[in-house]
Amino acid sequence: MTGVAKAAVAGGSGLRNGLHSLAAFIRYVVARFISDGCLTAAAALTYTTLVSLVPLIAIAFAVLSAFPIFADMRDQLVAQLFARFVLRSAPSWITGSAISPAARSRPPRSAFSRSRSRWC
C-alpha cells in the first residue's frame, strides 16, 4: 500500500491530502521562481521590449512619411499616440493640433490616477 492509500484507510480525508499536495506544489513553484531569478529575467525582458519599441516606431513613422498615400494613416497614428501618452496638462506647443477634439473632450484624470499610471 502506498502512503496515500494508508492515510485514506486510516481515516484521512482525500481532500485534505490533495490540499497538502497542492500547498507543497505551490511552495515548490514559488521557491523555484525566486531561486531561478524569474523576477530579474522578467524585468530584463520588459526593459528590452520597451527599448526596442522606440526604433520600431521611428521606422514606422519614417515609412509612413515617405509615402504620401499614408498621410491620413500617419495623422491618425500621431493623434492616437498623443491622446494615449501625452498628459492633458502638457503645454500646447508640445501637443500642437495633433490631439483630436474627441480626446480633448474627455475629462482629465485625477492626480492619483496620473501618478499611479506613471509608476505602475
Backbone atoms as SQL, in Angstrom:
CREATE TABLE atoms (id INTEGER PRIMARY KEY, chain TEXT, resi INTEGER, resn TEXT, atom TEXT, x REAL, y REAL, z REAL);
INSERT INTO atoms VALUES
  (1, 'A', 1, 'MET', 'N', 0.838, -1.194, 0.000),
  (2, 'A', 1, 'MET', 'CA', 0.000, 0.000, 0.000),
  (3, 'A', 1, 'MET', 'C', 0.877, 1.249, 0.000),
  (4, 'A', 2, 'THR', 'N', 0.434, 2.238, -0.738),
  (5, 'A', 2, 'THR', 'CA', 1.177, 3.496, -0.770),
  (6, 'A', 2, 'THR', 'C', 0.805, 4.338, 0.435),
  (7, 'A', 3, 'GLY', 'N', 1.551, 5.411, 0.619),
  (8, 'A', 3, 'GLY', 'CA', 1.303, 6.296, 1.750),
  (9, 'A', 3, 'GLY', 'C', -0.064, 6.956, 1.684),
  (10, 'A', 4, 'VAL', 'N', -0.500, 7.298, 0.469),
  (11, 'A', 4, 'VAL', 'CA', -1.806, 7.937, 0.298),
  (12, 'A', 4, 'VAL', 'C', -2.909, 6.950, 0.625),
  (13, 'A', 5, 'ALA', 'N', -2.735, 5.705, 0.158),
  (14, 'A', 5, 'ALA', 'CA', -3.750, 4.689, 0.430),
  (15, 'A', 5, 'ALA', 'C', -3.831, 4.391, 1.918),
  (16, 'A', 6, 'LYS', 'N', -2.680, 4.318, 2.604),
  (17, 'A', 6, 'LYS', 'CA', -2.674, 4.063, 4.050),
  (18, 'A', 6, 'LYS', 'C', -3.372, 5.184, 4.795),
  (19, 'A', 7, 'ALA', 'N', -3.138, 6.440, 4.366),
  (20, 'A', 7, 'ALA', 'CA', -3.783, 7.572, 5.021),
  (21, 'A', 7, 'ALA', 'C', -5.284, 7.534, 4.801),
  (22, 'A', 8, 'ALA', 'N', -5.712, 7.128, 3.598),
  (23, 'A', 8, 'ALA', 'CA', -7.140, 7.050, 3.311),
  (24, 'A', 8, 'ALA', 'C', -7.798, 5.954, 4.134),
  (25, 'A', 9, 'VAL', 'N', -7.109, 4.820, 4.291),
  (26, 'A', 9, 'VAL', 'CA', -7.646, 3.719, 5.075),
  (27, 'A', 9, 'VAL', 'C', -7.681, 4.094, 6.548),
  (28, 'A', 10, 'ALA', 'N', -6.690, 4.847, 7.004),
  (29, 'A', 10, 'ALA', 'CA', -6.600, 5.211, 8.412),
  (30, 'A', 10, 'ALA', 'C', -7.600, 6.305, 8.775),
  (31, 'A', 11, 'GLY', 'N', -8.435, 6.700, 7.856),
  (32, 'A', 11, 'GLY', 'CA', -9.441, 7.701, 8.170),
  (33, 'A', 11, 'GLY', 'C', -9.084, 9.086, 7.683),
  (34, 'A', 12, 'GLY', 'N', -7.946, 9.241, 7.018),
  (35, 'A', 12, 'GLY', 'CA', -7.570, 10.545, 6.485),
  (36, 'A', 12, 'GLY', 'C', -8.432, 10.898, 5.291),
  (37, 'A', 13, 'SER', 'N', -8.657, 12.145, 5.104),
  (38, 'A', 13, 'SER', 'CA', -9.504, 12.609, 4.016),
  (39, 'A', 13, 'SER', 'C', -8.684, 12.772, 2.743),
  (40, 'A', 14, 'GLY', 'N', -9.219, 12.333, 1.619),
  (41, 'A', 14, 'GLY', 'CA', -8.557, 12.507, 0.330),
  (42, 'A', 14, 'GLY', 'C', -8.436, 13.981, -0.023),
  (43, 'A', 15, 'LEU', 'N', -9.441, 14.757, 0.385),
  (44, 'A', 15, 'LEU', 'CA', -9.407, 16.190, 0.123),
  (45, 'A', 15, 'LEU', 'C', -8.270, 16.854, 0.893),
  (46, 'A', 16, 'ARG', 'N', -8.089, 16.439, 2.148),
  (47, 'A', 16, 'ARG', 'CA', -7.024, 17.007, 2.968),
  (48, 'A', 16, 'ARG', 'C', -5.656, 16.697, 2.355),
  (49, 'A', 17, 'ASN', 'N', -5.469, 15.451, 1.919),
  (50, 'A', 17, 'ASN', 'CA', -4.207, 15.070, 1.287),
  (51, 'A', 17, 'ASN', 'C', -3.985, 15.845, -0.012),
  (52, 'A', 18, 'GLY', 'N', -5.057, 16.046, -0.768),
  (53, 'A', 18, 'GLY', 'CA', -4.951, 16.811, -2.005),
  (54, 'A', 18, 'GLY', 'C', -4.560, 18.256, -1.740),
  (55, 'A', 19, 'LEU', 'N', -5.135, 18.855, -0.695),
  (56, 'A', 19, 'LEU', 'CA', -4.789, 20.237, -0.342),
  (57, 'A', 19, 'LEU', 'C', -3.349, 20.351, 0.131),
  (58, 'A', 20, 'HIS', 'N', -2.884, 19.347, 0.902),
  (59, 'A', 20, 'HIS', 'CA', -1.492, 19.353, 1.335),
  (60, 'A', 20, 'HIS', 'C', -0.552, 19.238, 0.134),
  (61, 'A', 21, 'SER', 'N', -0.918, 18.379, -0.819),
  (62, 'A', 21, 'SER', 'CA', -0.102, 18.232, -2.023),
  (63, 'A', 21, 'SER', 'C', -0.088, 19.529, -2.837),
  (64, 'A', 22, 'LEU', 'N', -1.249, 20.173, -2.939),
  (65, 'A', 22, 'LEU', 'CA', -1.337, 21.431, -3.672),
  (66, 'A', 22, 'LEU', 'C', -0.500, 22.511, -2.990),
  (67, 'A', 23, 'ALA', 'N', -0.574, 22.596, -1.674),
  (68, 'A', 23, 'ALA', 'CA', 0.212, 23.580, -0.934),
  (69, 'A', 23, 'ALA', 'C', 1.706, 23.320, -1.112),
  (70, 'A', 24, 'ALA', 'N', 2.111, 22.048, -1.070),
  (71, 'A', 24, 'ALA', 'CA', 3.528, 21.719, -1.262),
  (72, 'A', 24, 'ALA', 'C', 3.977, 22.083, -2.671),
  (73, 'A', 25, 'PHE', 'N', 3.115, 21.850, -3.658),
  (74, 'A', 25, 'PHE', 'CA', 3.453, 22.203, -5.041),
  (75, 'A', 25, 'PHE', 'C', 3.590, 23.717, -5.204),
  (76, 'A', 26, 'ILE', 'N', 2.682, 24.470, -4.606),
  (77, 'A', 26, 'ILE', 'CA', 2.752, 25.937, -4.694),
  (78, 'A', 26, 'ILE', 'C', 4.017, 26.450, -4.019),
  (79, 'A', 27, 'ARG', 'N', 4.364, 25.892, -2.851),
  (80, 'A', 27, 'ARG', 'CA', 5.611, 26.306, -2.193),
  (81, 'A', 27, 'ARG', 'C', 6.818, 26.013, -3.084),
  (82, 'A', 28, 'TYR', 'N', 6.815, 24.841, -3.720),
  (83, 'A', 28, 'TYR', 'CA', 7.911, 24.468, -4.616),
  (84, 'A', 28, 'TYR', 'C', 8.011, 25.437, -5.798),
  (85, 'A', 29, 'VAL', 'N', 6.879, 25.762, -6.413),
  (86, 'A', 29, 'VAL', 'CA', 6.880, 26.669, -7.570),
  (87, 'A', 29, 'VAL', 'C', 7.385, 28.058, -7.161),
  (88, 'A', 30, 'VAL', 'N', 6.927, 28.570, -6.037),
  (89, 'A', 30, 'VAL', 'CA', 7.363, 29.891, -5.581),
  (90, 'A', 30, 'VAL', 'C', 8.855, 29.885, -5.269),
  (91, 'A', 31, 'ALA', 'N', 9.330, 28.834, -4.606),
  (92, 'A', 31, 'ALA', 'CA', 10.758, 28.749, -4.289),
  (93, 'A', 31, 'ALA', 'C', 11.606, 28.691, -5.553),
  (94, 'A', 32, 'ARG', 'N', 11.184, 27.922, -6.542),
  (95, 'A', 32, 'ARG', 'CA', 11.925, 27.851, -7.796),
  (96, 'A', 32, 'ARG', 'C', 11.858, 29.172, -8.555),
  (97, 'A', 33, 'PHE', 'N', 10.712, 29.826, -8.524),
  (98, 'A', 33, 'PHE', 'CA', 10.547, 31.121, -9.190),
  (99, 'A', 33, 'PHE', 'C', 11.549, 32.125, -8.636),
  (100, 'A', 34, 'ILE', 'N', 11.683, 32.142, -7.320),
  (101, 'A', 34, 'ILE', 'CA', 12.608, 33.079, -6.681),
  (102, 'A', 34, 'ILE', 'C', 14.058, 32.653, -6.907),
  (103, 'A', 35, 'SER', 'N', 14.357, 31.368, -6.733),
  (104, 'A', 35, 'SER', 'CA', 15.748, 30.913, -6.862),
  (105, 'A', 35, 'SER', 'C', 16.264, 30.990, -8.302),
  (106, 'A', 36, 'ASP', 'N', 15.389, 30.847, -9.271),
  (107, 'A', 36, 'ASP', 'CA', 15.807, 30.936, -10.673),
  (108, 'A', 36, 'ASP', 'C', 15.921, 32.374, -11.166),
  (109, 'A', 37, 'GLY', 'N', 15.550, 33.341, -10.336),
  (110, 'A', 37, 'GLY', 'CA', 15.672, 34.745, -10.715),
  (111, 'A', 37, 'GLY', 'C', 14.675, 35.167, -11.788),
  (112, 'A', 38, 'CYS', 'N', 13.467, 34.643, -11.694),
  (113, 'A', 38, 'CYS', 'CA', 12.463, 34.954, -12.716),
  (114, 'A', 38, 'CYS', 'C', 12.052, 36.427, -12.702),
  (115, 'A', 39, 'LEU', 'N', 12.056, 37.062, -11.538),
  (116, 'A', 39, 'LEU', 'CA', 11.707, 38.480, -11.494),
  (117, 'A', 39, 'LEU', 'C', 12.739, 39.322, -12.241),
  (118, 'A', 40, 'THR', 'N', 14.001, 38.986, -12.083),
  (119, 'A', 40, 'THR', 'CA', 15.054, 39.714, -12.796),
  (120, 'A', 40, 'THR', 'C', 14.956, 39.471, -14.290),
  (121, 'A', 41, 'ALA', 'N', 14.688, 38.249, -14.684),
  (122, 'A', 41, 'ALA', 'CA', 14.540, 37.943, -16.111),
  (123, 'A', 41, 'ALA', 'C', 13.339, 38.669, -16.703),
  (124, 'A', 42, 'ALA', 'N', 12.237, 38.723, -15.966),
  (125, 'A', 42, 'ALA', 'CA', 11.046, 39.427, -16.445),
  (126, 'A', 42, 'ALA', 'C', 11.324, 40.921, -16.592),
  (127, 'A', 43, 'ALA', 'N', 12.050, 41.495, -15.628),
  (128, 'A', 43, 'ALA', 'CA', 12.393, 42.916, -15.719),
  (129, 'A', 43, 'ALA', 'C', 13.293, 43.183, -16.915),
  (130, 'A', 44, 'ALA', 'N', 14.251, 42.300, -17.158),
  (131, 'A', 44, 'ALA', 'CA', 15.150, 42.479, -18.297),
  (132, 'A', 44, 'ALA', 'C', 14.399, 42.369, -19.617),
  (133, 'A', 45, 'LEU', 'N', 13.487, 41.423, -19.715),
  (134, 'A', 45, 'LEU', 'CA', 12.694, 41.288, -20.935),
  (135, 'A', 45, 'LEU', 'C', 11.793, 42.496, -21.168),
  (136, 'A', 46, 'THR', 'N', 11.213, 43.024, -20.099),
  (137, 'A', 46, 'THR', 'CA', 10.369, 44.206, -20.216),
  (138, 'A', 46, 'THR', 'C', 11.186, 45.400, -20.693),
  (139, 'A', 47, 'TYR', 'N', 12.336, 45.615, -20.099),
  (140, 'A', 47, 'TYR', 'CA', 13.205, 46.723, -20.492),
  (141, 'A', 47, 'TYR', 'C', 13.624, 46.590, -21.954),
  (142, 'A', 48, 'THR', 'N', 14.042, 45.398, -22.365),
  (143, 'A', 48, 'THR', 'CA', 14.474, 45.174, -23.742),
  (144, 'A', 48, 'THR', 'C', 13.333, 45.428, -24.721),
  (145, 'A', 49, 'THR', 'N', 12.143, 44.988, -24.368),
  (146, 'A', 49, 'THR', 'CA', 10.992, 45.193, -25.236),
  (147, 'A', 49, 'THR', 'C', 10.688, 46.672, -25.395),
  (148, 'A', 50, 'LEU', 'N', 10.670, 47.406, -24.296),
  (149, 'A', 50, 'LEU', 'CA', 10.363, 48.834, -24.375),
  (150, 'A', 50, 'LEU', 'C', 11.439, 49.605, -25.135),
  (151, 'A', 51, 'VAL', 'N', 12.691, 49.236, -24.934),
  (152, 'A', 51, 'VAL', 'CA', 13.775, 49.915, -25.641),
  (153, 'A', 51, 'VAL', 'C', 13.705, 49.621, -27.142),
  (154, 'A', 52, 'SER', 'N', 13.280, 48.426, -27.509),
  (155, 'A', 52, 'SER', 'CA', 13.216, 48.089, -28.929),
  (156, 'A', 52, 'SER', 'C', 11.995, 48.687, -29.614),
  (157, 'A', 53, 'LEU', 'N', 10.979, 49.084, -28.857),
  (158, 'A', 53, 'LEU', 'CA', 9.799, 49.679, -29.475),
  (159, 'A', 53, 'LEU', 'C', 10.062, 51.076, -30.017),
  (160, 'A', 54, 'VAL', 'N', 10.959, 51.814, -29.402),
  (161, 'A', 54, 'VAL', 'CA', 11.238, 53.182, -29.849),
  (162, 'A', 54, 'VAL', 'C', 11.798, 53.196, -31.274),
  (163, 'A', 55, 'PRO', 'N', 12.823, 52.407, -31.610),
  (164, 'A', 55, 'PRO', 'CA', 13.277, 52.404, -33.002),
  (165, 'A', 55, 'PRO', 'C', 12.224, 51.873, -33.968),
  (166, 'A', 56, 'LEU', 'N', 11.422, 50.918, -33.527),
  (167, 'A', 56, 'LEU', 'CA', 10.373, 50.385, -34.386),
  (168, 'A', 56, 'LEU', 'C', 9.363, 51.476, -34.747),
  (169, 'A', 57, 'ILE', 'N', 8.966, 52.264, -33.773),
  (170, 'A', 57, 'ILE', 'CA', 8.021, 53.354, -34.025),
  (171, 'A', 57, 'ILE', 'C', 8.659, 54.409, -34.917),
  (172, 'A', 58, 'ALA', 'N', 9.945, 54.694, -34.695),
  (173, 'A', 58, 'ALA', 'CA', 10.635, 55.668, -35.543),
  (174, 'A', 58, 'ALA', 'C', 10.685, 55.192, -36.998),
  (175, 'A', 59, 'ILE', 'N', 10.954, 53.922, -37.205),
  (176, 'A', 59, 'ILE', 'CA', 10.992, 53.386, -38.569),
  (177, 'A', 59, 'ILE', 'C', 9.595, 53.421, -39.188),
  (178, 'A', 60, 'ALA', 'N', 8.586, 53.098, -38.407),
  (179, 'A', 60, 'ALA', 'CA', 7.212, 53.145, -38.920),
  (180, 'A', 60, 'ALA', 'C', 6.841, 54.555, -39.353),
  (181, 'A', 61, 'PHE', 'N', 7.203, 55.561, -38.556),
  (182, 'A', 61, 'PHE', 'CA', 6.920, 56.946, -38.938),
  (183, 'A', 61, 'PHE', 'C', 7.702, 57.348, -40.177),
  (184, 'A', 62, 'ALA', 'N', 8.926, 56.883, -40.305),
  (185, 'A', 62, 'ALA', 'CA', 9.718, 57.204, -41.494),
  (186, 'A', 62, 'ALA', 'C', 9.077, 56.620, -42.742),
  (187, 'A', 63, 'VAL', 'N', 8.607, 55.394, -42.652),
  (188, 'A', 63, 'VAL', 'CA', 7.950, 54.769, -43.806),
  (189, 'A', 63, 'VAL', 'C', 6.644, 55.478, -44.125),
  (190, 'A', 64, 'LEU', 'N', 5.865, 55.793, -43.100),
  (191, 'A', 64, 'LEU', 'CA', 4.597, 56.483, -43.340),
  (192, 'A', 64, 'LEU', 'C', 4.806, 57.886, -43.886),
  (193, 'A', 65, 'SER', 'N', 5.886, 58.534, -43.516),
  (194, 'A', 65, 'SER', 'CA', 6.169, 59.882, -44.020),
  (195, 'A', 65, 'SER', 'C', 6.710, 59.854, -45.442),
  (196, 'A', 66, 'ALA', 'N', 7.326, 58.762, -45.839),
  (197, 'A', 66, 'ALA', 'CA', 7.941, 58.680, -47.159),
  (198, 'A', 66, 'ALA', 'C', 6.898, 58.568, -48.271),
  (199, 'A', 67, 'PHE', 'N', 5.756, 58.001, -47.971),
  (200, 'A', 67, 'PHE', 'CA', 4.731, 57.783, -48.990),
  (201, 'A', 67, 'PHE', 'C', 3.517, 58.651, -48.698),
  (202, 'A', 68, 'PRO', 'N', 3.164, 59.552, -49.610),
  (203, 'A', 68, 'PRO', 'CA', 2.027, 60.455, -49.367),
  (204, 'A', 68, 'PRO', 'C', 0.688, 59.726, -49.208),
  (205, 'A', 69, 'ILE', 'N', 0.592, 58.535, -49.754),
  (206, 'A', 69, 'ILE', 'CA', -0.670, 57.808, -49.649),
  (207, 'A', 69, 'ILE', 'C', -0.985, 57.433, -48.198),
  (208, 'A', 70, 'PHE', 'N', 0.035, 57.362, -47.340),
  (209, 'A', 70, 'PHE', 'CA', -0.149, 57.006, -45.937),
  (210, 'A', 70, 'PHE', 'C', -0.299, 58.222, -45.028),
  (211, 'A', 71, 'ALA', 'N', -0.505, 59.408, -45.594),
  (212, 'A', 71, 'ALA', 'CA', -0.575, 60.633, -44.785),
  (213, 'A', 71, 'ALA', 'C', -1.723, 60.572, -43.780),
  (214, 'A', 72, 'ASP', 'N', -2.892, 60.105, -44.220),
  (215, 'A', 72, 'ASP', 'CA', -4.029, 60.022, -43.297),
  (216, 'A', 72, 'ASP', 'C', -3.770, 59.016, -42.179),
  (217, 'A', 73, 'MET', 'N', -3.178, 57.889, -42.527),
  (218, 'A', 73, 'MET', 'CA', -2.870, 56.869, -41.520),
  (219, 'A', 73, 'MET', 'C', -1.853, 57.407, -40.512),
  (220, 'A', 74, 'ARG', 'N', -0.868, 58.150, -41.009),
  (221, 'A', 74, 'ARG', 'CA', 0.145, 58.732, -40.121),
  (222, 'A', 74, 'ARG', 'C', -0.494, 59.724, -39.163),
  (223, 'A', 75, 'ASP', 'N', -1.388, 60.572, -39.682),
  (224, 'A', 75, 'ASP', 'CA', -2.058, 61.553, -38.829),
  (225, 'A', 75, 'ASP', 'C', -2.901, 60.870, -37.748),
  (226, 'A', 76, 'GLN', 'N', -3.583, 59.795, -38.122),
  (227, 'A', 76, 'GLN', 'CA', -4.375, 59.055, -37.143),
  (228, 'A', 76, 'GLN', 'C', -3.481, 58.418, -36.079),
  (229, 'A', 77, 'LEU', 'N', -2.353, 57.881, -36.506),
  (230, 'A', 77, 'LEU', 'CA', -1.425, 57.259, -35.563),
  (231, 'A', 77, 'LEU', 'C', -0.851, 58.293, -34.592),
  (232, 'A', 78, 'VAL', 'N', -0.477, 59.443, -35.106),
  (233, 'A', 78, 'VAL', 'CA', 0.053, 60.513, -34.250),
  (234, 'A', 78, 'VAL', 'C', -1.018, 60.959, -33.256),
  (235, 'A', 79, 'ALA', 'N', -2.250, 61.115, -33.735),
  (236, 'A', 79, 'ALA', 'CA', -3.337, 61.525, -32.837),
  (237, 'A', 79, 'ALA', 'C', -3.561, 60.494, -31.740),
  (238, 'A', 80, 'GLN', 'N', -3.524, 59.225, -32.092),
  (239, 'A', 80, 'GLN', 'CA', -3.698, 58.177, -31.086),
  (240, 'A', 80, 'GLN', 'C', -2.555, 58.169, -30.069),
  (241, 'A', 81, 'LEU', 'N', -1.337, 58.308, -30.548),
  (242, 'A', 81, 'LEU', 'CA', -0.190, 58.323, -29.632),
  (243, 'A', 81, 'LEU', 'C', -0.269, 59.502, -28.673),
  (244, 'A', 82, 'PHE', 'N', -0.597, 60.679, -29.192),
  (245, 'A', 82, 'PHE', 'CA', -0.707, 61.848, -28.321),
  (246, 'A', 82, 'PHE', 'C', -1.871, 61.712, -27.357),
  (247, 'A', 83, 'ALA', 'N', -2.981, 61.159, -27.825),
  (248, 'A', 83, 'ALA', 'CA', -4.151, 61.013, -26.955),
  (249, 'A', 83, 'ALA', 'C', -3.886, 60.030, -25.825),
  (250, 'A', 84, 'ARG', 'N', -3.072, 59.018, -26.073),
  (251, 'A', 84, 'ARG', 'CA', -2.854, 57.995, -25.058),
  (252, 'A', 84, 'ARG', 'C', -1.652, 58.252, -24.165),
  (253, 'A', 85, 'PHE', 'N', -0.610, 58.920, -24.667),
  (254, 'A', 85, 'PHE', 'CA', 0.632, 59.003, -23.900),
  (255, 'A', 85, 'PHE', 'C', 1.023, 60.399, -23.442),
  (256, 'A', 86, 'VAL', 'N', 0.439, 61.450, -23.983),
  (257, 'A', 86, 'VAL', 'CA', 0.786, 62.803, -23.571),
  (258, 'A', 86, 'VAL', 'C', -0.279, 63.286, -22.596),
  (259, 'A', 87, 'LEU', 'N', 0.147, 63.810, -21.471),
  (260, 'A', 87, 'LEU', 'CA', -0.791, 64.282, -20.458),
  (261, 'A', 87, 'LEU', 'C', -1.627, 65.426, -20.998),
  (262, 'A', 88, 'ARG', 'N', -2.850, 65.526, -20.507),
  (263, 'A', 88, 'ARG', 'CA', -3.750, 66.596, -20.938),
  (264, 'A', 88, 'ARG', 'C', -3.215, 67.968, -20.515),
  (265, 'A', 89, 'SER', 'N', -2.411, 68.008, -19.468),
  (266, 'A', 89, 'SER', 'CA', -1.896, 69.270, -18.966),
  (267, 'A', 89, 'SER', 'C', -0.591, 69.685, -19.652),
  (268, 'A', 90, 'ALA', 'N', -0.182, 68.953, -20.686),
  (269, 'A', 90, 'ALA', 'CA', 1.055, 69.303, -21.394),
  (270, 'A', 90, 'ALA', 'C', 0.869, 70.644, -22.104),
  (271, 'A', 91, 'PRO', 'N', 1.932, 71.428, -22.221),
  (272, 'A', 91, 'PRO', 'CA', 1.826, 72.717, -22.900),
  (273, 'A', 91, 'PRO', 'C', 1.378, 72.540, -24.351),
  (274, 'A', 92, 'SER', 'N', 0.704, 73.555, -24.874),
  (275, 'A', 92, 'SER', 'CA', 0.146, 73.452, -26.223),
  (276, 'A', 92, 'SER', 'C', 1.240, 73.358, -27.284),
  (277, 'A', 93, 'TRP', 'N', 2.445, 73.884, -27.019),
  (278, 'A', 93, 'TRP', 'CA', 3.492, 73.789, -28.029),
  (279, 'A', 93, 'TRP', 'C', 4.004, 72.362, -28.171),
  (280, 'A', 94, 'ILE', 'N', 3.760, 71.513, -27.153),
  (281, 'A', 94, 'ILE', 'CA', 4.122, 70.101, -27.269),
  (282, 'A', 94, 'ILE', 'C', 3.047, 69.355, -28.053),
  (283, 'A', 95, 'THR', 'N', 1.792, 69.591, -27.679),
  (284, 'A', 95, 'THR', 'CA', 0.712, 68.836, -28.296),
  (285, 'A', 95, 'THR', 'C', 0.332, 69.365, -29.665),
  (286, 'A', 96, 'GLY', 'N', 0.409, 70.672, -29.857),
  (287, 'A', 96, 'GLY', 'CA', 0.032, 71.248, -31.151),
  (288, 'A', 96, 'GLY', 'C', -1.412, 70.920, -31.473),
  (289, 'A', 97, 'SER', 'N', -1.660, 70.594, -32.719),
  (290, 'A', 97, 'SER', 'CA', -3.024, 70.246, -33.119),
  (291, 'A', 97, 'SER', 'C', -3.165, 68.743, -33.321),
  (292, 'A', 98, 'ALA', 'N', -2.237, 67.975, -32.776),
  (293, 'A', 98, 'ALA', 'CA', -2.245, 66.526, -33.012),
  (294, 'A', 98, 'ALA', 'C', -3.337, 65.815, -32.223),
  (295, 'A', 99, 'ILE', 'N', -3.801, 66.423, -31.124),
  (296, 'A', 99, 'ILE', 'CA', -4.826, 65.761, -30.326),
  (297, 'A', 99, 'ILE', 'C', -6.188, 66.035, -30.952),
  (298, 'A', 100, 'SER', 'N', -6.930, 64.968, -31.147),
  (299, 'A', 100, 'SER', 'CA', -8.246, 65.093, -31.774),
  (300, 'A', 100, 'SER', 'C', -9.221, 65.770, -30.818),
  (301, 'A', 101, 'PRO', 'N', -10.277, 66.390, -31.349),
  (302, 'A', 101, 'PRO', 'CA', -11.281, 67.008, -30.468),
  (303, 'A', 101, 'PRO', 'C', -11.932, 65.998, -29.528),
  (304, 'A', 102, 'ALA', 'N', -12.088, 64.751, -29.971),
  (305, 'A', 102, 'ALA', 'CA', -12.683, 63.740, -29.096),
  (306, 'A', 102, 'ALA', 'C', -11.802, 63.474, -27.890),
  (307, 'A', 103, 'ALA', 'N', -10.482, 63.459, -28.107),
  (308, 'A', 103, 'ALA', 'CA', -9.566, 63.227, -26.993),
  (309, 'A', 103, 'ALA', 'C', -9.551, 64.414, -26.050),
  (310, 'A', 104, 'ARG', 'N', -9.710, 65.620, -26.584),
  (311, 'A', 104, 'ARG', 'CA', -9.726, 66.817, -25.724),
  (312, 'A', 104, 'ARG', 'C', -10.985, 66.880, -24.880),
  (313, 'A', 105, 'SER', 'N', -12.083, 66.319, -25.381),
  (314, 'A', 105, 'SER', 'CA', -13.341, 66.420, -24.657),
  (315, 'A', 105, 'SER', 'C', -13.432, 65.433, -23.494),
  (316, 'A', 106, 'ARG', 'N', -12.520, 64.456, -23.427),
  (317, 'A', 106, 'ARG', 'CA', -12.531, 63.528, -22.299),
  (318, 'A', 106, 'ARG', 'C', -12.183, 64.265, -21.017),
  (319, 'A', 107, 'PRO', 'N', -12.801, 63.872, -19.906),
  (320, 'A', 107, 'PRO', 'CA', -12.462, 64.553, -18.644),
  (321, 'A', 107, 'PRO', 'C', -11.031, 64.222, -18.239),
  (322, 'A', 108, 'PRO', 'N', -10.333, 65.176, -17.639),
  (323, 'A', 108, 'PRO', 'CA', -8.955, 64.906, -17.219),
  (324, 'A', 108, 'PRO', 'C', -8.939, 63.878, -16.099),
  (325, 'A', 109, 'ARG', 'N', -7.857, 63.129, -16.045),
  (326, 'A', 109, 'ARG', 'CA', -7.709, 62.134, -14.995),
  (327, 'A', 109, 'ARG', 'C', -7.320, 62.821, -13.696),
  (328, 'A', 110, 'SER', 'N', -7.617, 62.157, -12.607),
  (329, 'A', 110, 'SER', 'CA', -7.262, 62.728, -11.311),
  (330, 'A', 110, 'SER', 'C', -5.754, 62.632, -11.101),
  (331, 'A', 111, 'ALA', 'N', -5.253, 63.388, -10.146),
  (332, 'A', 111, 'ALA', 'CA', -3.818, 63.362, -9.851),
  (333, 'A', 111, 'ALA', 'C', -3.393, 61.980, -9.384),
  (334, 'A', 112, 'PHE', 'N', -4.272, 61.290, -8.654),
  (335, 'A', 112, 'PHE', 'CA', -3.931, 59.947, -8.172),
  (336, 'A', 112, 'PHE', 'C', -3.774, 58.977, -9.334),
  (337, 'A', 113, 'SER', 'N', -4.697, 58.997, -10.282),
  (338, 'A', 113, 'SER', 'CA', -4.604, 58.054, -11.395),
  (339, 'A', 113, 'SER', 'C', -3.429, 58.383, -12.298),
  (340, 'A', 114, 'ARG', 'N', -3.090, 59.680, -12.430),
  (341, 'A', 114, 'ARG', 'CA', -1.918, 60.042, -13.231),
  (342, 'A', 114, 'ARG', 'C', -0.644, 59.530, -12.583),
  (343, 'A', 115, 'SER', 'N', -0.506, 59.726, -11.274),
  (344, 'A', 115, 'SER', 'CA', 0.716, 59.292, -10.610),
  (345, 'A', 115, 'SER', 'C', 0.789, 57.770, -10.560),
  (346, 'A', 116, 'ARG', 'N', -0.348, 57.107, -10.398),
  (347, 'A', 116, 'ARG', 'CA', -0.350, 55.656, -10.341),
  (348, 'A', 116, 'ARG', 'C', 0.011, 55.051, -11.698),
  (349, 'A', 117, 'SER', 'N', -0.530, 55.599, -12.786),
  (350, 'A', 117, 'SER', 'CA', -0.236, 55.047, -14.108),
  (351, 'A', 117, 'SER', 'C', 1.189, 55.352, -14.527),
  (352, 'A', 118, 'ARG', 'N', 1.770, 56.399, -13.983),
  (353, 'A', 118, 'ARG', 'CA', 3.140, 56.734, -14.343),
  (354, 'A', 118, 'ARG', 'C', 4.126, 55.754, -13.718),
  (355, 'A', 119, 'TRP', 'N', 3.833, 55.241, -12.535),
  (356, 'A', 119, 'TRP', 'CA', 4.789, 54.388, -11.837),
  (357, 'A', 119, 'TRP', 'C', 4.437, 52.914, -11.895),
  (358, 'A', 120, 'CYS', 'N', 3.232, 52.555, -12.270),
  (359, 'A', 120, 'CYS', 'CA', 2.834, 51.137, -12.268),
  (360, 'A', 120, 'CYS', 'C', 2.906, 50.555, -13.650);
